Amino acid sequence: MRPQERLDLAEAIAREAGERIIDARREHSFSHHFKQGDELVTDVDVAVDTLISERLAAQLPDEARLSEELAPERDHMADADALWVIDPIDGTVNFAHGLRHVAVSIAWASKGEVCLGVVHAPFLGETFTALKGQGAWCNGKPIRASHATELERCLVGTGFPYRRDSRPPLIRRLMAVLTHCRDVRRNGAAALDLCDVACGRLDAYYESVSPWDFAAGWLIAREAGARTDHLYPCPEGIPADLYGENLLVASPEVHAELADLLRAADANQLDEAREP
């Protein structure tokens, strides 16, 4: 299947999944539970993951899938010739609370390199797409990332882990950004934060997330002209396009300065922890 055909398939499936999500919200027909003690999951997450997997299996039965609810194993990520990376509902807490920042995220990777991405936001009426080397679009129109050159004028997106005991070390980063940038936004959906960078609504985004949260949006932001990188080297054997720790995506002109700022905040945190 040609890349454009794959992208068309992924977009059609994402739109169908979005309709299922809208219907569930309208009918209030969902329940929820918590996995690993902290992370909210609704039965709509599972139903939409199942829908996406069934649609992909019907067209491409031999291609592997990495998805948040049904197939979260990661051992085969690096060397799979064809791997679909799926988040059925990015922003589950937003969905459960009636907020609009909710997205279906579908990416396709080969040998660890993401080649296409779709992020569909059903309540916002926006569909972001990208093909490697061919640009990025929102609702079929080309998009471009910010050309911000001054960190103090940048609007920066981020997020926090579900586990409360994991949040305190990130406060130092947050304070550094608030001190040196215009302001911070925390919308609760990593895929949409990345798409907001792609179309210039945000000048930068940093966070640590899972592969399914960022794979599609990462490509969309890169194809729109943003610089996509990690604050620290990726572990050996894990492709950068699928390693979600310490992401930094930003206007190329401010990326290095923001990276230095965040790493300095981390170093200060460590120095304070070592003090007697």
Rosetta silent file (secondary structure, phi, psi, omega in degrees, C-alpha in Angstrom):
SEQUENCE: MRPQERLDLAEAIAREAGERIIDARREHSFSHHFKQGDELVTDVDVAVDTLISERLAAQLPDEARLSEELAPERDHMADADALWVIDPIDGTVNFAHGLRHVAVSIAWASKGEVCLGVVHAPFLGETFTALKGQGAWCNGKPIRASHATELERCLVGTGFPYRRDSRPPLIRRLMAVLTHCRDVRRNGAAALDLCDVACGRLDAYYESVSPWDFAAGWLIAREAGARTDHLYPCPEGIPADLYGENLLVASPEVHAELADLLRAADANQLDEAREP
SCORE:     score description
SCORE:     0.000 S_00000001
   1 L     0.000  132.311 -178.536    0.000    0.000    0.000 S_00000001
   2 L   -71.127  155.884 -178.081    1.374    3.414   -0.980 S_00000001
   3 H   -54.982  -43.727 -179.351    1.991    6.050    1.722 S_00000001
   4 H   -64.239  -36.441  177.673   -0.901    8.253    0.623 S_00000001
   5 H   -65.939  -39.356  176.310   -3.242    5.253    0.650 S_00000001
   6 H   -63.369  -42.957  179.781   -2.110    4.421    4.181 S_00000001
   7 H   -63.602  -43.304  178.789   -2.690    8.002    5.252 S_00000001
   8 H   -61.222  -41.109  178.683   -6.166    8.031    3.704 S_00000001
   9 H   -63.449  -47.698 -178.842   -6.986    4.776    5.491 S_00000001
  10 H   -61.741  -40.378  179.756   -5.732    6.076    8.831 S_00000001
  11 H   -66.082  -42.032  179.309   -7.679    9.318    8.443 S_00000001
  12 H   -62.631  -42.011  179.562  -10.908    7.487    7.576 S_00000001
  13 H   -67.106  -41.541  179.471  -10.514    5.208   10.587 S_00000001
  14 H   -62.580  -39.559  178.585   -9.711    8.144   12.884 S_00000001
  15 H   -66.618  -40.695  176.847  -12.825    9.981   11.733 S_00000001
  16 H   -63.221  -41.419  177.357  -15.000    6.915   12.336 S_00000001
  17 H   -62.409  -38.785  178.389  -13.450    6.568   15.788 S_00000001
  18 H   -62.791  -37.759  176.478  -14.197   10.228   16.426 S_00000001
  19 H   -63.539  -39.429  177.807  -17.863    9.686   15.615 S_00000001
  20 H   -63.030  -39.683  179.911  -17.949    6.834   18.136 S_00000001
  21 H   -66.537  -43.866  178.290  -16.429    9.133   20.764 S_00000001
  22 H   -61.501  -44.394  179.798  -18.954   11.911   20.070 S_00000001
  23 H   -60.716  -43.108 -178.924  -21.846    9.451   20.280 S_00000001
  24 H   -64.051  -40.347  177.884  -20.617    8.086   23.609 S_00000001
  25 H   -65.528  -43.722 -177.652  -20.322   11.598   25.055 S_00000001
  26 H   -62.877  -40.432 -176.255  -23.770   12.564   23.757 S_00000001
  27 H   -88.211   -5.920 -176.319  -25.399    9.445   25.195 S_00000001
  28 L    52.081   36.562 -172.649  -23.371    9.482   28.434 S_00000001
  29 L  -103.317   62.539  176.777  -22.993    5.770   27.785 S_00000001
  30 L  -151.313  153.537  174.499  -19.656    4.951   29.361 S_00000001
  31 L  -119.417  173.501 -179.221  -18.140    3.778   32.605 S_00000001
  32 E  -144.868  162.891  172.906  -14.598    4.103   33.870 S_00000001
  33 E  -148.470  179.233  179.597  -11.935    2.499   36.041 S_00000001
  34 E  -118.612  134.532  174.405   -8.331    3.180   36.968 S_00000001
  35 E  -106.319  145.193 -177.072   -5.315    1.242   35.738 S_00000001
  36 L    54.868   26.637  173.054   -2.089    1.166   37.719 S_00000001
  37 L    83.436  -26.669 -170.798   -3.937    3.001   40.455 S_00000001
  38 L  -124.051  -27.206 -168.659   -3.825    6.480   38.902 S_00000001
  39 E   -94.305  120.517 -179.429   -4.705    6.464   35.210 S_00000001
  40 E   -71.588  134.327  174.986   -8.347    6.893   34.223 S_00000001
  41 E  -134.645  133.966  174.782   -9.681    4.553   31.526 S_00000001
  42 E  -105.043  162.864  176.653  -13.217    4.469   30.143 S_00000001
  43 H   -69.312  -15.816  175.313  -14.880    1.607   28.338 S_00000001
  44 H   -70.869  -36.914  174.569  -14.989    3.950   25.318 S_00000001
  45 H   -52.720  -49.204 -177.671  -11.164    3.880   25.209 S_00000001
  46 H   -67.117  -42.639 -178.979  -11.302    0.109   24.867 S_00000001
  47 H   -63.865  -41.111 -179.155  -14.194    0.146   22.378 S_00000001
  48 H   -71.927  -38.757  175.402  -12.484    2.702   20.134 S_00000001
  49 H   -59.425  -42.255  178.269   -9.155    0.858   20.343 S_00000001
  50 H   -63.237  -44.250  178.723  -11.002   -2.293   19.291 S_00000001
  51 H   -58.220  -49.005 -178.881  -12.680   -0.477   16.405 S_00000001
  52 H   -62.260  -44.311 -179.677   -9.376    0.892   15.100 S_00000001
  53 H   -62.947  -40.487  178.819   -7.646   -2.470   15.419 S_00000001
  54 H   -65.373  -40.700 -179.644  -10.464   -4.256   13.588 S_00000001
  55 H   -67.158  -41.115  178.287  -10.421   -1.755   10.736 S_00000001
  56 H   -67.511  -41.282 -179.062   -6.646   -2.013   10.341 S_00000001
  57 H   -64.417  -32.954 -179.807   -6.698   -5.817   10.588 S_00000001
  58 H   -67.661  -32.077 -177.765   -9.326   -5.995    7.856 S_00000001
  59 H   -95.842  -37.574 -173.106   -7.097   -4.057    5.450 S_00000001
  60 L  -136.840   70.665 -170.477   -3.584   -4.942    6.648 S_00000001
  61 L   -65.101  -21.182 -175.116   -3.821   -8.131    8.728 S_00000001
  62 L   -95.799    2.538 -177.028   -0.080   -8.793    8.896 S_00000001
  63 L   -95.981  136.299 -174.926    0.998   -5.416   10.266 S_00000001
  64 E   -71.273  156.759  178.459    1.811   -5.049   13.951 S_00000001
  65 E  -133.133  136.041  173.312   -0.033   -2.694   16.274 S_00000001
  66 E  -118.943  109.597 -176.324    1.093   -0.858   19.389 S_00000001
  67 E  -135.569  153.943 -170.471   -1.922    0.626   21.143 S_00000001
  68 L   -62.432  -41.597 -172.498   -2.587    1.969   24.597 S_00000001
  69 L   -97.292  -39.255 -172.083   -5.401   -0.345   25.645 S_00000001
  70 L   -98.545  -29.264 -173.964   -5.173   -3.549   23.593 S_00000001
  71 E  -143.679   66.525 -176.223   -1.500   -3.932   22.675 S_00000001
  72 L   -83.246    2.262  179.274    0.790   -1.920   24.946 S_00000001
  73 L   -66.361  150.280 -170.770    3.766   -4.306   24.620 S_00000001
  74 L  -126.834    3.295 -171.394    6.869   -2.645   23.190 S_00000001
  75 L   -63.174  -29.263 -174.044    9.450   -5.372   22.543 S_00000001
  76 L   -98.440   10.021 -173.049    8.988   -5.377   18.771 S_00000001
  77 L   -62.266  -45.571 -167.588    8.986   -1.614   18.221 S_00000001
  78 L   -66.643  -35.442 -170.030   12.506   -1.110   16.947 S_00000001
  79 L  -113.776    7.124 -179.713   12.604   -3.645   14.132 S_00000001
  80 L   -68.669  130.370  176.449    9.017   -3.950   12.899 S_00000001
  81 L   -66.181  -32.692 -179.602    8.759   -3.370    9.147 S_00000001
  82 L  -143.630  120.126 -176.403    5.238   -2.029    9.660 S_00000001
  83 E  -139.367  121.592  173.117    3.897   -0.824   12.998 S_00000001
  84 E   -90.945  132.731 -178.213    0.705    1.098   13.736 S_00000001
  85 E  -118.326  117.007 -163.274    0.908    3.225   16.906 S_00000001
  86 E  -128.566  129.130  165.957   -2.534    4.036   18.266 S_00000001
  87 E  -117.778  107.961 -175.341   -4.036    6.129   21.026 S_00000001
  88 E   -64.958  -38.614  174.430   -7.820    5.646   20.812 S_00000001
  89 E  -138.574  102.307  171.357   -8.542    8.603   23.102 S_00000001
  90 E   -86.996  119.896 -172.414   -5.742   10.997   23.883 S_00000001
  91 L    99.063   43.369 -178.363   -7.131   13.130   26.676 S_00000001
  92 H   -60.622  -40.896  179.151   -9.262   10.520   28.425 S_00000001
  93 H   -63.140  -41.799  175.483   -9.663   12.682   31.530 S_00000001
  94 H   -58.740  -45.112  179.766  -10.827   15.559   29.324 S_00000001
  95 H   -59.140  -47.927 -176.771  -13.299   13.235   27.627 S_00000001
  96 H   -65.566  -27.029 -177.637  -14.691   11.948   30.915 S_00000001
  97 L   -97.690    4.882  176.414  -15.087   15.495   32.265 S_00000001
  98 L    83.259   14.504  177.489  -16.783   16.915   29.180 S_00000001
  99 L   -86.131  164.221 -169.955  -13.833   18.960   27.901 S_00000001
 100 L   -96.238  -16.410 -179.748  -13.084   19.367   24.205 S_00000001
 101 L   -78.479   83.099 -177.312   -9.337   18.643   24.018 S_00000001
 102 L  -137.668  139.865 -177.583   -9.716   15.006   22.990 S_00000001
 103 E  -146.780  153.362  166.203   -8.082   13.289   20.030 S_00000001
 104 E   -99.807  128.339 -177.352   -7.668   10.032   18.158 S_00000001
 105 E  -121.574  124.170  179.668   -3.993    9.531   17.298 S_00000001
 106 E  -134.646  124.492  176.193   -2.787    7.055   14.654 S_00000001
 107 E  -126.497  157.906  174.738    0.773    6.791   13.339 S_00000001
 108 E  -128.101  129.338 -177.489    2.512    4.285   11.087 S_00000001
 109 E  -124.780  150.789  174.248    6.201    3.478   11.496 S_00000001
 110 E  -130.816  123.728 -177.989    8.688    1.341    9.590 S_00000001
 111 L    54.387   37.915  176.423   11.909    0.183   11.270 S_00000001
 112 L    83.197    0.971 -179.533   11.266    2.614   14.090 S_00000001
 113 E  -109.291  122.133 -179.338   10.763    5.657   11.873 S_00000001
 114 E   -74.101  127.798 -174.693    7.326    7.285   11.838 S_00000001
 115 E  -111.165  -21.467  176.039    6.214    7.838    8.240 S_00000001
 116 E  -151.086  153.585  179.268    2.664    9.112    8.602 S_00000001
 117 E  -148.298  143.323  174.632    0.488   10.548   11.306 S_00000001
 118 E  -132.358  129.266  172.170   -3.152   11.457   11.871 S_00000001
 119 E  -127.271  113.505 -176.732   -4.518   13.336   14.881 S_00000001
 120 E  -111.892  123.113 -179.446   -8.282   13.835   14.752 S_00000001
 121 E  -107.510   94.193 -170.517   -9.982   16.088   17.309 S_00000001
 122 L   -64.769  -34.581 -178.345  -13.701   15.286   17.000 S_00000001
 123 L   -81.871  -16.183  178.639  -15.015   17.973   19.371 S_00000001
 124 L   -98.798  -11.621 -179.642  -12.828   20.666   17.819 S_00000001
 125 L    69.008   32.827 -178.750  -13.583   19.732   14.215 S_00000001
 126 E  -127.108  138.622  176.155   -9.898   19.489   13.292 S_00000001
 127 E  -129.657  116.571  179.771   -7.920   16.728   11.606 S_00000001
 128 E  -100.271  137.029 -179.359   -4.140   17.025   11.426 S_00000001
 129 E  -140.332  156.395  176.153   -2.177   14.855    8.995 S_00000001
 130 E  -157.114  146.636  169.350    1.384   14.443    7.815 S_00000001
 131 E  -121.267  137.234 -179.586    3.481   12.304    5.498 S_00000001
 132 L   -54.624  125.892  176.888    7.224   12.053    5.982 S_00000001
 133 L    78.586    2.858 -175.518    8.960   14.507    3.680 S_00000001
 134 L  -124.069    1.986  176.803    5.721   15.921    2.290 S_00000001
 135 E   101.219 -178.101 -177.353    4.506   18.421    4.868 S_00000001
 136 E  -134.078  152.868 -175.326    1.656   18.705    7.354 S_00000001
 137 E  -140.533  153.656  168.218   -1.959   19.777    7.088 S_00000001
 138 E  -125.167  120.070 -175.878   -4.971   20.720    9.176 S_00000001
 139 L    51.038   39.334  175.452   -8.303   19.969    7.512 S_00000001
 140 L    84.182   -2.824 -179.844   -6.448   19.663    4.227 S_00000001
 141 E  -106.078  138.245 -179.070   -4.674   23.030    4.425 S_00000001
 142 E   -60.680  143.385  177.718   -0.885   23.302    4.877 S_00000001
 143 L  -125.247  154.883  178.991    0.305   24.353    8.322 S_00000001
 144 L  -135.933  144.816  178.679    3.587   25.798    9.565 S_00000001
 145 L   -73.913  165.817  178.119    5.178   25.976   12.990 S_00000001
 146 L   -61.391  150.535  172.590    6.016   29.208   14.778 S_00000001
 147 L  -110.911   32.387 -179.901    9.116   31.175   13.842 S_00000001
 148 L   -57.258  138.113 -179.136    9.493   32.598   17.345 S_00000001
 149 L  -118.903  -12.540 -178.238   13.004   33.829   18.017 S_00000001
 150 L  -117.385  119.702 -176.751   12.731   35.209   21.561 S_00000001
 151 H   -59.731  -35.796 -176.460   12.166   32.773   24.407 S_00000001
 152 H   -66.576  -14.941  178.991   10.559   35.440   26.582 S_00000001
 153 H  -103.654    6.961 -174.938    7.743   35.776   24.036 S_00000001
 154 L   -87.436  139.080  170.689    7.077   32.028   23.693 S_00000001
 155 E   -98.972  124.652 -168.664    3.899   30.263   24.757 S_00000001
 156 E  -120.354  133.780  175.968    4.873   26.770   25.907 S_00000001
 157 E   -99.578  150.230  175.398    2.766   23.641   26.353 S_00000001
 158 E  -158.536 -176.897  177.838    3.451   20.828   28.805 S_00000001
 159 L  -155.490  176.770 -177.638    1.748   18.175   30.919 S_00000001
 160 L  -135.317  150.900 -179.819    2.197   16.175   34.099 S_00000001
 161 L   -69.215  160.102  179.253    2.082   12.458   34.943 S_00000001
 162 L   -67.962  -36.010 -179.185   -0.938   10.899   36.614 S_00000001
 163 L   -70.687  120.746 -176.544    1.092    9.776   39.608 S_00000001
 164 H   -65.024  -32.113 -178.293    1.176   12.663   42.046 S_00000001
 165 H   -73.864   -8.371  176.270    4.478   11.577   43.548 S_00000001
 166 H   -91.712   -6.214 -173.501    6.091   11.971   40.106 S_00000001
 167 L   -83.302  -37.669 -175.672    5.118   15.615   39.791 S_00000001
 168 H   -52.360  -41.380  179.222    7.348   17.469   42.295 S_00000001
 169 H   -62.205  -21.480 -178.470   10.592   17.030   40.262 S_00000001
 170 H   -85.161  -11.410 -178.734    8.851   18.689   37.304 S_00000001
 171 H   -64.985  -34.919  178.768    7.947   21.828   39.253 S_00000001
 172 H   -61.768  -42.765  176.307   11.505   23.140   38.847 S_00000001
 173 H   -60.791  -45.867 -178.092   11.140   22.916   35.052 S_00000001
 174 H   -59.900  -44.144 -179.528    7.768   24.624   35.219 S_00000001
 175 H   -64.564  -37.042  178.367    9.116   27.492   37.309 S_00000001
 176 H   -63.698  -43.486 -179.677   12.031   27.955   34.904 S_00000001
 177 H   -67.482  -43.270  179.589    9.691   28.171   31.925 S_00000001
 178 H   -62.785  -30.783 -178.930    7.283   30.512   33.706 S_00000001
 179 H   -77.210  -31.786 -171.449   10.200   32.756   34.626 S_00000001
 180 H  -110.087  -11.068 -177.680   11.740   32.921   31.156 S_00000001
 181 L  -116.986  174.123 -179.849    8.791   32.515   28.740 S_00000001
 182 L   -63.465  -50.447 -178.227    5.510   34.331   28.134 S_00000001
 183 E  -173.367  176.612 -178.332    3.316   31.673   29.763 S_00000001
 184 E  -125.174  144.819  172.958    2.474   27.962   29.950 S_00000001
 185 E  -123.267  140.882  178.274   -0.547   25.988   28.756 S_00000001
 186 L  -131.708   95.749 -172.184   -1.578   22.549   30.015 S_00000001
 187 L   -95.065  -12.385  173.524   -4.380   21.196   27.821 S_00000001
 188 L    84.296   16.287  177.290   -4.273   17.533   28.828 S_00000001
 189 L  -148.991  102.925 -174.177   -3.741   15.948   25.396 S_00000001
 190 H   -59.116  -41.591 -178.453   -0.159   15.522   24.192 S_00000001
 191 H   -59.520  -40.056 -179.810   -1.130   14.800   20.592 S_00000001
 192 H   -76.140  -31.341  173.200   -3.026   18.080   20.362 S_00000001
 193 H   -60.060  -44.123  179.016   -0.242   20.008   22.087 S_00000001
 194 H   -63.959  -39.147  177.246    2.105   18.789   19.362 S_00000001
 195 H   -68.926  -32.072  175.561   -0.392   19.779   16.684 S_00000001
 196 H   -66.561  -34.517  172.405   -0.711   23.204   18.296 S_00000001
 197 H   -65.679  -41.009 -177.153    3.057   23.562   17.893 S_00000001
 198 H   -60.688  -34.087 -177.726    2.690   22.400   14.283 S_00000001
 199 L  -105.525   12.638  171.586    0.255   25.190   13.434 S_00000001
 200 L    83.938    7.315  177.545    1.931   27.899   15.501 S_00000001
 201 L   -73.977  -35.510  170.947   -0.550   28.182   18.358 S_00000001
 202 L  -113.277  147.190  177.156    2.192   27.080   20.737 S_00000001
 203 L   -89.287  -19.866 -178.380    5.843   27.953   20.235 S_00000001
 204 E  -162.236  163.300  178.093    7.108   24.894   22.118 S_00000001
 205 E  -151.579  137.413  173.535    6.077   21.789   24.027 S_00000001
 206 E  -139.743  146.007  179.391    7.934   19.536   26.473 S_00000001
 207 E   178.488  169.676  168.967    6.828   16.446   28.394 S_00000001
 208 L  -118.179  123.756 -174.436    7.459   12.734   28.956 S_00000001
 209 L  -142.006 -179.412  177.836    4.733   10.500   27.506 S_00000001
 210 L   -88.831  161.943 -177.343    4.107    7.064   25.976 S_00000001
 211 H   -54.517  -43.229 -176.605    4.716    6.259   22.285 S_00000001
 212 H   -67.163  -23.180  179.035    1.030    6.282   21.369 S_00000001
 213 H   -70.591  -33.457 -167.603    0.616    9.758   22.901 S_00000001
 214 H  -121.730  -14.363 -169.716    3.156   11.473   20.683 S_00000001
 215 H   -55.813  -48.499 -178.192    4.130    9.422   17.597 S_00000001
 216 H   -69.699  -47.753 -178.975    1.638   10.997   15.175 S_00000001
 217 H   -64.337  -32.486  177.308    1.867   14.530   16.555 S_00000001
 218 H   -59.455  -47.875  178.324    5.675   14.350   16.610 S_00000001
 219 H   -65.963  -42.314 -179.104    5.753   13.762   12.845 S_00000001
 220 H   -60.128  -44.181  178.971    3.108   16.417   12.208 S_00000001
 221 H   -64.614  -42.801 -179.699    5.109   19.003   14.158 S_00000001
 222 H   -63.370  -44.788 -178.646    8.351   18.063   12.412 S_00000001
 223 H   -68.559  -20.754  176.796    6.790   18.208    8.960 S_00000001
 224 L   -85.575   -2.693  175.801    5.358   21.617    9.820 S_00000001
 225 L   108.075   -0.802  176.252    8.859   22.924   10.480 S_00000001
 226 L   -76.064  155.255  173.735    9.267   22.501   14.233 S_00000001
 227 E   -90.786  125.796 -179.403   12.440   20.976   15.622 S_00000001
 228 E  -112.000  127.760 -176.713   11.726   17.653   17.353 S_00000001
 229 E  -161.256 -179.149  176.401   14.282   16.250   19.779 S_00000001
 230 E  -118.649  150.816  178.759   14.911   14.898   23.279 S_00000001
 231 L   -68.208  -28.251 -178.234   16.565   16.683   26.187 S_00000001
 232 L  -133.334  159.392 -179.158   18.823   13.681   26.756 S_00000001
 233 L   -58.782  144.781  177.000   20.119   10.857   24.513 S_00000001
 234 L   -76.045  147.247  176.700   17.701    8.030   23.800 S_00000001
 235 L   -61.309  148.464  178.908   18.579    4.583   25.186 S_00000001
 236 L   -61.149  135.402  177.125   20.298    2.250   22.770 S_00000001
 237 L    92.289   -7.562  178.379   17.873    0.111   20.807 S_00000001
 238 L  -111.455  120.020 -178.964   14.860    2.423   21.172 S_00000001
 239 L   -63.248  141.506 -179.814   14.044    4.550   18.097 S_00000001
 240 H   -59.110  -35.085 -178.174   13.869    8.271   18.762 S_00000001
 241 H   -69.392  -11.849 -178.038   10.490    8.462   17.006 S_00000001
 242 H  -123.409    9.212  179.582    9.035    6.039   19.565 S_00000001
 243 L  -104.297  113.732 -169.509   10.848    7.124   22.740 S_00000001
 244 L   -95.911    5.780 -178.267    8.613    9.452   24.707 S_00000001
 245 L   -83.228  135.957  172.833   10.847   10.526   27.598 S_00000001
 246 L    55.259   49.252  176.473   11.971   14.159   27.839 S_00000001
 247 E   -71.971  145.248  168.887   10.508   15.347   24.560 S_00000001
 248 E  -141.915  119.911  179.379   11.132   18.884   23.388 S_00000001
 249 E  -126.798  126.680 -172.242    9.436   20.242   20.266 S_00000001
 250 E  -158.618  166.578  167.816    9.841   23.904   19.449 S_00000001
 251 L   -51.983  134.335 -176.694   10.421   26.639   16.934 S_00000001
 252 H   -55.450  -31.905 -175.104   13.921   25.937   15.573 S_00000001
 253 H   -72.826  -22.183 -178.476   15.160   29.361   16.653 S_00000001
 254 H  -113.975   -3.681 -173.848   14.393   28.816   20.377 S_00000001
 255 H   -57.251  -51.092 -175.651   14.814   25.048   20.687 S_00000001
 256 H   -63.680  -42.105 -179.596   18.423   25.037   21.898 S_00000001
 257 H   -65.192  -41.450  178.599   17.886   27.859   24.401 S_00000001
 258 H   -67.648  -38.768  177.377   14.791   26.191   25.853 S_00000001
 259 H   -60.507  -44.220  178.318   16.598   22.836   26.044 S_00000001
 260 H   -61.708  -40.462 -179.934   19.428   24.461   28.013 S_00000001
 261 H   -62.482  -44.993 -178.496   16.897   26.083   30.336 S_00000001
 262 H   -69.185  -40.226  177.864   15.135   22.785   31.078 S_00000001
 263 H   -66.207  -36.374  176.852   18.378   20.864   31.592 S_00000001
 264 H   -64.400  -38.496  176.898   19.625   23.566   33.956 S_00000001
 265 H   -62.796  -40.401  177.128   16.397   23.221   35.940 S_00000001
 266 H   -62.660  -43.331 -178.898   17.000   19.464   36.187 S_00000001
 267 H   -63.770  -39.961  177.465   20.570   20.040   37.369 S_00000001
 268 H   -63.664  -37.030  178.405   19.396   22.463   40.047 S_00000001
 269 H   -62.945  -43.758  179.836   16.878   19.905   41.220 S_00000001
 270 H   -66.191  -40.988  178.797   19.628   17.290   41.587 S_00000001
 271 H   -60.970  -41.036  179.017   21.915   19.700   43.415 S_00000001
 272 H   -66.676  -36.329  179.978   19.193   20.481   45.933 S_00000001
 273 H   -66.566  -29.590 -178.156   18.481   16.775   46.444 S_00000001
 274 H   -81.566  -18.703 -177.553   22.165   16.150   47.275 S_00000001
 275 L   -64.461  137.811 -179.292   22.372   18.902   49.885 S_00000001
 276 L   -68.058    0.000    0.000   22.512   17.573   53.465 S_00000001
